[in-house]
Amino acid sequence: MSKREMLTKMTKAVKKKVLIAIPCVLRGGTEMQTLLLARVLVELGYDVEVYSYFENDPLVVAEFKATGAVVKLLNWSRSIGAIRFIRSLATIFRESSPALVHVQYMAPGLLPIIAGRMARVPIVLATVHYPGTPHGIVAHGLLRFGTLSTNCFTCVSEAVEKSWFGDSFLIDLEKPTDLSGRRHLTIPNAVDIEAIDKARSAGLPKVIETASKLKGKMIVGTVARLSREKGINVLLEAFALVQKCIPDAHMLIVGNGNQMDNLQSLARQLGIDNSITWMGQLSWETAIGCVGLMDVVAIPSRFEGFGLTAVEAMACCKPVVASRVDGLAELFQDGVNGYLVQANNTSVFAEALIALLKDEELRKIMGISARKHVEQYYSYPLFKERYRVLYEAECA
């Protein structure tokens, strides 16, 4: 029996408890990658509990439970004071007595790290999902302080790691990796390609209905939380230029958020409101089905730690036009499996969309290349193996 097999067998026999701490369990990129982490750890033989402090979506909670993890919903108010938060969570940690706490570093990311140390949890890990570029000295100082109180920080892209720590370290699975002394490293996010293929071919009613309504249209689409950082206003302005060149172009927008009213108002001002279908919040499977209807997928984010929806679109063999920012820029070979354009540049974004909409063969070639790229660099088995290496190093 190899050393790896022996370690895996020992881990499963001991059934070490891992507690994942996350602010909310909603439909978002951070939550979806935490869902994947929970699944990985259960499959590796850990006893997994997921604690959510604040809001939750019952459908997403059900998806977490389906991994085999135990889900605990605390339903605390966002107005809970910092001291009360720390003390309450430290009590929970002591009572649960995990071997390891893995904090999803979203506000209030530092507080659960402090709670873990107060509760004398043996190992505390944390994952930061967003880049440091939009944040000031206070946020950087708090995260650096958090690093001193954790065994290791993982980052969802090398761009995220560099933005917070100045350099990056990606686990190389092709050769033995010594993680001793590593205080931060990158484990890129990933997608379950088999699940995506299944969702695309599911023929869900909402997807069939939408396909029927948009038959004969050239579809530019996006899947995003409708908030300022996602840059959907830039996409609307770019689409207005696209329509002048390609009158039968249509936009499909999947998602909801606090900018919905403003964006719909902007669409009316631009005179494109009749050429947009607002799908609202959908289940993951239905959203993937809608991606399958799109000719080109647009990701106009102002900043992005990784770009999960971009990778999902690539796995669906779709060409993507994305902002050249942070983790998004790592996902593409510009002009090969997608186009990277300057963030907030409406005219350049429109030009890239038009080029793809006008060239069916280019869309096909880019889509095939995008799929291969995801299979090689962002697959679930690769994600799982990197976390196996990290957890075995920390729990040894």
C-alpha positions as CSV (number, residue, x, y, z in Angstrom):
1,M,0.0,0.0,0.0
2,S,1.4,3.4,-1.0
3,K,1.9,6.2,1.6
4,R,-1.0,8.2,0.1
5,E,-3.4,5.2,0.4
6,M,-2.3,4.6,4.0
7,L,-2.9,8.3,4.9
8,T,-6.3,8.2,3.2
9,K,-7.2,5.0,5.0
10,M,-6.1,6.5,8.4
11,T,-8.1,9.7,7.8
12,K,-11.2,7.8,7.0
13,A,-10.7,5.5,10.0
14,V,-10.3,8.4,12.4
15,K,-13.2,10.4,10.9
16,K,-11.7,13.7,11.9
17,K,-14.4,16.4,12.3
18,V,-14.1,19.5,10.1
19,L,-16.3,22.5,10.8
20,I,-16.8,24.9,7.8
21,A,-17.9,28.4,9.0
22,I,-19.6,30.7,6.4
23,P,-21.6,33.9,6.8
24,C,-24.5,32.8,4.6
25,V,-25.8,29.9,2.5
26,L,-27.2,31.6,-0.6
27,R,-26.8,31.2,-4.4
28,G,-23.4,32.8,-5.0
29,G,-19.9,31.9,-6.2
30,T,-18.5,31.7,-2.7
31,E,-21.3,29.5,-1.5
32,M,-21.0,27.2,-4.5
33,Q,-17.3,26.7,-4.0
34,T,-17.9,26.0,-0.3
35,L,-20.5,23.5,-1.4
36,L,-17.8,21.8,-3.5
37,L,-15.4,21.9,-0.6
38,A,-17.9,20.2,1.7
39,R,-18.4,17.5,-0.9
40,V,-14.7,17.0,-1.3
41,L,-14.1,16.6,2.5
42,V,-17.0,14.2,2.9
43,E,-15.6,12.1,0.0
44,L,-12.2,12.2,1.6
45,G,-13.7,10.7,4.8
46,Y,-14.0,13.7,7.1
47,D,-17.0,14.3,9.3
48,V,-18.2,17.7,8.0
49,E,-20.4,20.2,9.7
50,V,-21.3,23.5,8.0
51,Y,-22.3,26.5,10.2
52,S,-24.0,29.5,8.6
53,Y,-24.2,32.6,10.8
54,F,-26.7,34.7,8.9
55,E,-29.0,34.3,5.9
56,N,-29.8,31.1,4.0
57,D,-31.7,29.8,1.0
58,P,-33.5,26.5,1.7
59,L,-32.7,25.2,-1.7
60,V,-29.0,25.8,-1.3
61,V,-29.1,24.4,2.2
62,A,-30.6,21.2,0.8
63,E,-27.7,21.0,-1.7
64,F,-25.2,21.2,1.2
65,K,-27.1,18.5,3.0
66,A,-27.0,16.3,-0.1
67,T,-23.2,16.2,0.1
68,G,-23.5,14.3,3.4
69,A,-22.5,17.3,5.5
70,V,-24.5,18.3,8.6
71,V,-25.8,21.9,8.2
72,K,-26.3,24.1,11.3
73,L,-28.2,27.4,10.7
74,L,-27.6,29.9,13.4
75,N,-29.9,32.6,11.9
76,W,-28.1,35.4,13.8
77,S,-28.9,39.1,13.0
78,R,-26.3,41.0,11.0
79,S,-26.4,43.6,13.8
80,I,-24.9,41.2,16.3
81,G,-22.0,42.9,18.0
82,A,-18.4,41.7,17.4
83,I,-17.8,40.6,21.0
84,R,-21.1,38.7,21.2
85,F,-20.4,37.1,17.8
86,I,-16.9,35.9,18.9
87,R,-18.1,34.6,22.3
88,S,-21.1,32.8,20.8
89,L,-19.2,31.2,18.0
90,A,-16.3,30.2,20.3
91,T,-18.8,28.4,22.5
92,I,-20.2,26.5,19.5
93,F,-16.6,25.5,18.5
94,R,-15.8,24.2,22.0
95,E,-19.0,22.2,22.1
96,S,-18.5,20.8,18.6
97,S,-14.8,20.1,19.3
98,P,-13.6,19.9,15.7
99,A,-10.1,18.9,14.7
100,L,-10.2,21.7,12.1
101,V,-12.2,24.8,11.4
102,H,-12.3,26.1,7.9
103,V,-13.4,29.8,7.7
104,Q,-14.8,31.2,4.5
105,Y,-13.2,34.7,4.8
106,M,-16.2,37.0,4.0
107,A,-17.3,39.7,6.3
108,P,-17.0,39.3,9.3
109,G,-14.1,37.0,8.3
110,L,-11.7,37.8,11.1
111,L,-14.2,37.2,13.9
112,P,-14.6,33.5,13.4
113,I,-10.8,33.1,13.2
114,I,-10.6,34.8,16.6
115,A,-13.4,32.5,17.9
116,G,-11.5,29.5,16.7
117,R,-8.4,30.5,18.5
118,M,-10.4,31.3,21.7
119,A,-11.9,27.9,21.5
120,R,-8.5,26.3,21.1
121,V,-9.3,24.6,17.9
122,P,-6.2,22.7,16.8
123,I,-6.2,23.8,13.2
124,V,-7.7,26.9,11.7
125,L,-7.8,27.4,7.9
126,A,-9.4,30.2,5.9
127,T,-10.2,30.9,2.3
128,V,-10.4,34.4,0.8
129,H,-12.5,34.6,-2.3
130,Y,-12.2,38.2,-3.4
131,P,-9.1,40.3,-4.5
132,G,-7.5,42.9,-2.3
133,T,-7.3,45.4,-5.1
134,P,-10.6,47.3,-4.3
135,H,-9.8,47.3,-0.5
136,G,-7.9,49.8,1.6
137,I,-5.2,49.5,4.2
138,V,-7.6,48.5,7.0
139,A,-8.9,45.5,5.2
140,H,-5.4,44.4,4.3
141,G,-4.3,44.9,7.9
142,L,-7.2,42.8,9.2
143,L,-6.5,40.0,6.8
144,R,-2.8,40.0,7.6
145,F,-3.7,39.8,11.3
146,G,-6.0,36.9,10.5
147,T,-3.1,35.2,8.7
148,L,-1.1,35.2,12.0
149,S,-4.0,33.4,13.7
150,T,-4.5,30.7,11.1
151,N,-2.4,27.7,10.1
152,C,-2.9,28.5,6.4
153,F,-4.8,30.9,4.1
154,T,-6.0,29.5,0.8
155,C,-6.9,31.8,-2.1
156,V,-9.2,31.1,-5.0
157,S,-6.8,32.4,-7.6
158,E,-3.1,33.5,-7.8
159,A,-4.3,37.0,-8.5
160,V,-6.2,37.0,-5.2
161,E,-3.1,35.7,-3.4
162,K,-0.8,38.2,-4.9
163,S,-3.2,41.1,-4.2
164,W,-3.2,40.3,-0.5
165,F,0.2,38.8,0.1
166,G,2.4,40.0,-2.7
167,D,3.3,36.6,-4.1
168,S,1.6,33.3,-4.8
169,F,2.1,29.5,-4.5
170,L,0.1,27.0,-6.5
171,I,0.2,23.4,-5.4
172,D,2.0,21.3,-8.1
173,L,0.4,17.9,-8.3
174,E,3.1,16.6,-10.7
175,K,5.8,16.5,-8.0
176,P,6.0,16.1,-4.2
177,T,4.9,19.3,-2.5
178,D,6.2,20.3,0.9
179,L,3.7,22.6,2.5
180,S,5.5,23.0,5.9
181,G,5.7,26.6,6.8
182,R,3.3,27.8,4.1
183,R,1.0,30.4,5.5
184,H,-0.8,31.1,2.3
185,L,-1.3,29.4,-1.1
186,T,-3.7,29.1,-4.1
187,I,-6.2,26.4,-4.7
188,P,-8.2,27.6,-7.8
189,N,-11.9,27.2,-7.8
190,A,-13.4,24.4,-10.0
191,V,-16.5,23.1,-11.6
192,D,-18.1,19.7,-11.8
193,I,-18.1,19.1,-15.5
194,E,-20.2,16.0,-15.4
195,A,-22.9,17.8,-13.4
196,I,-22.8,20.7,-15.9
197,D,-23.2,18.3,-18.8
198,K,-26.2,16.7,-17.1
199,A,-27.8,20.1,-16.4
200,R,-27.4,21.2,-20.0
201,S,-29.1,18.1,-21.3
202,A,-31.9,18.0,-18.7
203,G,-34.5,19.9,-20.8
204,L,-36.0,21.7,-17.9
205,P,-39.3,23.4,-18.6
206,K,-38.1,27.0,-18.0
207,V,-35.2,26.5,-20.4
208,I,-37.4,25.0,-23.1
209,E,-39.9,27.8,-22.7
210,T,-37.1,30.4,-23.0
211,A,-35.6,28.7,-26.0
212,S,-39.0,28.8,-27.8
213,K,-39.4,32.5,-27.1
214,L,-36.0,33.4,-28.3
215,K,-35.8,31.1,-31.4
216,G,-34.0,32.8,-34.2
217,K,-32.3,35.4,-32.0
218,M,-28.5,35.9,-31.5
219,I,-28.2,35.6,-27.7
220,V,-25.7,37.5,-25.5
221,G,-26.1,36.3,-22.0
222,T,-24.7,36.6,-18.5
223,V,-25.3,34.9,-15.1
224,A,-24.5,37.2,-12.3
225,R,-25.5,38.8,-9.0
226,L,-26.9,42.2,-10.1
227,S,-24.6,44.3,-8.0
228,R,-22.3,47.2,-8.9
229,E,-19.1,45.1,-9.0
230,K,-20.5,42.8,-11.6
231,G,-20.6,45.7,-14.1
232,I,-23.9,44.8,-15.7
233,N,-24.5,48.5,-16.6
234,V,-21.4,48.3,-18.8
235,L,-22.9,45.3,-20.5
236,L,-26.2,47.0,-21.2
237,E,-24.4,50.0,-22.7
238,A,-22.3,47.7,-24.9
239,F,-25.4,45.7,-25.9
240,A,-27.0,49.0,-27.1
241,L,-24.1,49.3,-29.5
242,V,-24.3,45.7,-30.5
243,Q,-28.0,46.1,-31.4
244,K,-27.2,48.9,-33.9
245,C,-25.0,46.4,-35.8
246,I,-27.0,43.2,-35.2
247,P,-30.7,44.1,-34.8
248,D,-31.8,40.6,-34.0
249,A,-29.4,40.3,-31.0
250,H,-31.1,39.6,-27.7
251,M,-29.8,39.6,-24.1
252,L,-30.5,37.0,-21.5
253,I,-29.8,38.0,-17.9
254,V,-29.9,35.4,-15.2
255,G,-29.7,36.6,-11.6
256,N,-31.1,39.1,-9.1
257,G,-29.7,41.8,-6.8
258,N,-29.9,45.2,-5.4
259,Q,-29.2,46.9,-8.8
260,M,-32.1,45.2,-10.6
261,D,-34.4,48.4,-10.7
262,N,-31.5,50.6,-11.7
263,L,-30.5,48.3,-14.5
264,Q,-34.0,47.9,-15.8
265,S,-34.3,51.7,-15.8
266,L,-31.0,52.0,-17.7
267,A,-32.3,49.5,-20.3
268,R,-35.3,51.6,-20.9
269,Q,-33.2,54.8,-21.3
270,L,-31.0,53.0,-23.8
271,G,-34.1,51.7,-25.7
272,I,-33.1,48.1,-25.4
273,D,-35.6,46.9,-22.8
274,N,-37.7,45.0,-25.3
275,S,-34.6,43.1,-26.3
276,I,-33.8,41.8,-22.8
277,T,-35.2,38.8,-21.0
278,W,-34.7,39.2,-17.2
279,M,-34.7,35.6,-15.8
280,G,-34.3,36.5,-12.2
281,Q,-32.9,34.0,-9.7
282,L,-32.9,30.4,-10.9
283,S,-31.8,27.1,-9.6
284,W,-28.3,26.1,-10.6
285,E,-29.5,23.5,-13.1
286,T,-31.9,25.9,-14.8
287,A,-29.2,28.6,-14.9
288,I,-26.8,26.2,-16.6
289,G,-29.6,25.2,-19.1
290,C,-29.9,28.9,-19.9
291,V,-26.2,29.2,-20.5
292,G,-26.6,26.5,-23.1
293,L,-29.0,28.9,-25.0
294,M,-26.4,31.7,-25.2
295,D,-24.2,32.3,-28.3
296,V,-21.8,34.4,-26.3
297,V,-21.4,34.8,-22.5
298,A,-20.4,38.2,-21.1
299,I,-18.6,38.8,-17.8
300,P,-18.1,42.5,-17.4
301,S,-17.0,42.5,-13.7
302,R,-15.1,45.5,-12.2
303,F,-13.2,43.1,-10.0
304,E,-13.4,39.3,-9.6
305,G,-11.6,36.9,-7.3
306,F,-12.1,34.0,-9.7
307,G,-15.0,34.0,-12.1
308,L,-17.0,30.9,-11.5
309,T,-19.7,31.7,-14.0
310,A,-17.0,32.2,-16.6
311,V,-15.6,28.7,-16.0
312,E,-19.1,27.3,-16.1
313,A,-19.8,28.9,-19.4
314,M,-16.4,27.6,-20.8
315,A,-17.4,24.1,-19.6
316,C,-20.6,24.6,-21.7
317,C,-18.3,25.2,-24.8
318,K,-19.3,28.9,-24.9
319,P,-17.0,31.7,-25.9
320,V,-16.7,34.3,-23.2
321,V,-16.0,38.1,-23.3
322,A,-14.7,39.1,-19.9
323,S,-13.0,42.0,-18.2
324,R,-9.3,41.8,-17.8
325,V,-9.3,41.9,-14.0
326,D,-7.9,39.9,-11.1
327,G,-8.8,36.2,-11.2
328,L,-10.8,36.5,-14.5
329,A,-7.6,37.3,-16.4
330,E,-6.1,34.0,-15.3
331,L,-8.9,31.9,-16.9
332,F,-8.3,32.8,-20.5
333,Q,-5.8,32.7,-23.3
334,D,-6.9,35.9,-24.9
335,G,-8.2,35.3,-28.5
336,V,-7.9,31.5,-28.1
337,N,-10.6,30.5,-25.6
338,G,-12.2,33.9,-25.0
339,Y,-11.7,37.6,-25.2
340,L,-10.3,39.7,-22.4
341,V,-11.1,43.4,-22.6
342,Q,-10.5,46.5,-20.5
343,A,-13.0,46.8,-17.6
344,N,-15.6,49.6,-17.9
345,N,-14.7,50.1,-21.6
346,T,-18.2,49.9,-23.3
347,S,-17.0,50.3,-26.9
348,V,-14.3,47.6,-26.7
349,F,-16.7,45.2,-25.0
350,A,-19.2,45.8,-27.8
351,E,-16.6,45.2,-30.5
352,A,-15.6,41.8,-29.0
353,L,-19.3,40.8,-28.7
354,I,-20.0,41.8,-32.3
355,A,-16.9,39.9,-33.6
356,L,-18.1,36.7,-32.0
357,L,-21.8,37.1,-33.0
358,K,-20.8,37.6,-36.6
359,D,-18.5,34.6,-36.8
360,E,-20.1,31.2,-36.1
361,E,-17.0,29.2,-36.8
362,L,-14.9,31.4,-34.4
363,R,-17.5,30.8,-31.7
364,K,-17.3,27.1,-32.2
365,I,-13.5,27.0,-32.2
366,M,-13.3,29.2,-29.1
367,G,-16.0,27.1,-27.3
368,I,-14.1,23.9,-27.9
369,S,-10.9,25.4,-26.7
370,A,-12.6,26.8,-23.6
371,R,-14.0,23.4,-22.7
372,K,-10.6,21.7,-23.0
373,H,-9.0,24.5,-20.9
374,V,-11.5,23.8,-18.1
375,E,-10.9,20.1,-18.2
376,Q,-7.2,20.6,-17.9
377,Y,-7.1,23.3,-15.2
378,Y,-10.4,23.7,-13.4
379,S,-12.0,20.2,-13.0
380,Y,-13.4,18.8,-9.8
381,P,-10.9,16.0,-9.5
382,L,-8.0,18.5,-9.6
383,F,-9.7,20.6,-6.9
384,K,-10.3,17.6,-4.8
385,E,-6.7,16.4,-5.1
386,R,-5.3,19.8,-4.1
387,Y,-7.4,19.9,-1.0
388,R,-6.5,16.4,-0.1
389,V,-2.8,17.4,-0.2
390,L,-3.5,20.4,2.0
391,Y,-5.6,18.7,4.5
392,E,-3.3,15.7,4.9
393,A,-0.4,18.1,5.4
394,E,-2.3,20.1,8.1
395,C,-3.9,17.1,9.8
396,A,-0.8,14.9,9.8
